[in-house]
């Protein structure tokens, strides 16, 4: 967060929630992302390996005034422009373009069938086709090509190796093993058993074909630094790996100003928020509680 104002804004959703709570609102509430910021938007792969552009962080999801997400996103556009050395009038123009795009799409969705809205998405082809000029079209093609190469990269050999059997490779200081190995032999499989109970029945059958191999702690990004996060490596066969991220789920930063969640479990709040807001999400979204009471979301 010391790097620049853009990074500071990314890691200070709680401060902005406090600021936004004092601004005028219309009284219309929606399921808000709570941390709508340029760095939370990007291309990712659907389970079918199609590329879509959407939000990818729902840790703060909560019903709240609809204006808050829009204002935070607009503020992040200005912060990004300033870090890039753009003049204020250019940043102001960027925010106007953002608003001028948002309004007609909102009007369009009002008259669209509810299920069509639910299944609408912005894929890589549409992103390229809607570029306003050749330069931006080429920039988007470059970004899409880079994202597709990342999607096609096989994660299994990059994060695992044969050290006392198949296990996750330490990548200090970001990925490392717990110093007590016995914990992984008992504690994590118990957690996975609880997590499995939260999955739909057809996904339970699929998940149960995997067996636990290893887990390691993972240092997570700007806004979540200091929270507990680990990755779990499972196998359903020698070439059938499954990697899960298990991330501590804390109360939304919006709660002091927008009210508590209807869900008692913050992992469930995050997962339900992601399922409702994201155009496509992973098969194994879920939640669990550790033996010491820490709540987690799983993806």
Secondary structure, DSSP 8 states (H G I E B T S, - for coil): --S-HHHHHHH-HHHHHHHHTTS---S-EEEE-S---GGGEEEEE-TT--EEEEE---TT-EEEETHHHHHHHHHHHHHHHHHTT--HHHHHHHHHHHHHHHHHHHHHHHTS-HHHHHT--EEHHHHHHT-SSHHHHHHHHHHHHHHHHHHHS-HHHHHEEESSSEEE--BTTTEE--S-THHHHHHHHHHHHHHHHTS-HHHHHHHTT-EEEEEEEE---GGGTTS-EEEEEEESSTT-EEEEEEEE----TTHHHH---S-S-HHHHHHHHHHHHSSS--TT-EEEE-TTS-EEEE-
